[in-house]
Amino acid sequence: MSKKYFLSRRDFLRGASAIGATVAYPTIVPSTVFGATAPSNRITMGMVGMGLQMGWHLRGMLERKEVQVLAVCDVDQNKLHDAKNRVESTYADQTTSGIYKDCEAYIEYEKICERSDIDAVFICTPDHWHAPISSAAIKTGKDVFCQKPMTLTIREGRMMSDACKQYGTIFQVGSQQRSNWAFRKACEIVRNGWIGKVHTIYTRLGQFAPPTTLPEQPIPRGFDYDRWLGPTPWYPYNSERVKGDFGGGWRRFWEYGSRKNGDWGAHHFDIIQWALGKDDSGPVKFIPKGWKDTEYQTHIYADGTKVLRDHPDTGGHMIRFIGTEGEVMVSRNNRIDTKPQELAQTPLKPNDIHLYESRNHDSNWLECIRTRKKTICDAEIGHRTATICQLNAIAERLGRPIEWNPVEEKILNDPAAERWYDRPRRAPYVL
């Protein structure tokens, strides 16, 4: 990438920013830190939400010579200082002096967005903060990686996708299964009709413990609980409410997401959309478990294809596609099984449908920042998948089916359900 490109882009960021004044920050470091990568070719980055998930991404970014992490952000000062120290110690180990002190640490994500020397923002916060932080980054000219699901509400998703188009943002949603060989192969098998017409899909999401009322605990020192809650309703602090782990934590609560639909559903529904060629569309009906003896949560596409959640007969896989002439079952770790068996190893012919190939989700985003091509999971794709998560959750909470028009993006004949397009926001955390 040429120096001219980065200079012009940073000039654009300064012009597009809503911040009237800019602040100069030190970004020139010894060349030994980044090897042969020239400063003009580096992608400068701010990382927001320094919890469990971000740990993997931060490590990956620190290993890349073409990336320079300039800032980290979190509402927990312990996590924030640990992240700052991790960045600075990593870069310091690569200098002859053993000193590097140029990573800033912020509680407010706005301070990252207002910096004209930062090209891209990486977001790994709870779901209720995805849209506010992403929107601020988009409007200040930054490219964005946002963890899945892309948004908390349907309205947020439409706003973010439209904003990306308006500002020319390179946006990647963290649905990394699209960058896995087995999932891509499974989708290509379906898209090319090798198992005939797909009529039924089983997918395994699992269960969280139900939301519960928690006793109030003292807010830990150095933790900005009000900012963690952000636009969501106020509840007394309890460590279980804010905990980020793969067994539940904040994901258990409706206030911050769509529970399992927004957790594993955001991954598996995304692959199902890809396989069915519905990245710009979606299902037309959502039926909650228990409605008129419905045994499994189900959503249905216009052609009758049904997606059943947590049906036990997934063949030991995460997703099972059942067609009129065969099946394909797929999971992580490059696990894929087919009926007939030989389909998994059958190469595509030149005239077959070849899906977008990415071998690493983070690398795909970085490469697209350079080329300005679309990522494998851009904002429109992320919005359509998140909408499926949200509509399943709305149907579950209301205890009745919802009919959906994916072209007009409207809930049909249900004013009460329509109110869930968006959610009220607690002042002053408005979008």
C-alpha positions, 0 to 999 in steps of 0.5 A: 500500500502506498504512502499516498493512500494512507496520507489521503485517508488520514486527511479524510478522517480529519475532515470527516470527524465531528471533532473540531480539533485534533490532538497529535499523538506519538506514532513513530516508533523504531523500525525494529518493532515492525520489521520492514513494514513502513509507517505509511503501510501500517494499519493503526488500531484502537481496541475496545472491550479488553475482556476474554474474547479480545484476548485472542484478537489482541494477541493476533494483532500484536503479532502482525508487523503491518498493525500498530495498536495505539490505544486500548479501552475498557470500563474496568481499569484493571483490564485496561491497565493489563491490556496497555502493559501487554501492548507496551511490553510486547513492542518493548521486547522488539526494540533495542532500548527495551522501552515502548510507552506509546499505547494510550489507555481510555475508559471512553471509547469516544477518545479513540474515535476522535483520534485522526491517527487511528485507522481502525477500531476493534470492538469486543464489548457486550452486545448492547455497546456494539452499535453505539461504538461502531456508529461513532467509529464509522462516522469518524472515518474508521474501519471496524471489526465488531464481534457478533451479533452485530447489534442488539436491535433490528433498527440498529442493524439497519442504521449501521449497514446504511452508515457503512455504505454512506461512509465507505467503511470496511466492516467485518462482523466476527462471524469467523465460521465463514473463514473456516474451510469446512463451513465454506465447503458445506455451504458450497455443497448446498448452494450447488445442489449436490444434496438436492433441495434442502428442506430441513436444517438442525442446529445446536445452540445449547441453553443458558440458565434463565435470567434471575434477580441478583442481590446487590453487591458493592461496585468494585473500585476502578469499574465504571458500572454506569458506563458498562450498563450504558443505554440499558436499564439500571440494575443493582451491580452484581458480578454475575451480571457483568461477567463475560464467560462462555457459560453465561454471565451477561449473556444470560440477561435479555437486557444485553442480548438475545441469550443463546440466539445471539450467542451460538445462533449468531454463528450458526444462523449466519452459516445457514444464511450463506448456504441458502444464498439469503445474505440479503434476505431472511426467513418469513416466520419465527415460531417459539418452542412451546407454542401449540406443542411446538417441540423446537424453536423453528424459523421458516423461509419462504420456500418452506425450508425449516430451521430447528434449534436444538433438535437432538438428531444433528449427527453429532455436528453443529449444523445438519442440512437435510436435502432431497438427495443427501445431507451435509453435517458440519462443525468447527475444527474442519469437521464435515460429513456428507451423505453420499460420503464422497461429497465432502472431498469432491472438488468444485468445477469451474462453472460451479458456485465458488463462495468467497474464500477467507482463511483467516477472519482477522486477515480478511479484514486487514486485507480489505482495509488495504484493497477497499473490497468487501469483507467476507461478513460485512455489515449488511450480512451481519445485520441480516443474521442478527435480525434472525437472532433478534426475531427468534428472541422476540417470538420467545419473549412474546410466546407466539409466532412472528411473521416477517417480511425480509424485503421490507424488513417489517413484522406483519400484523403484530403491533406489540412485536413491532415495538421490539424493532428497537429498545429504549435507551437510558440517558445520556447513552443515546444513539 
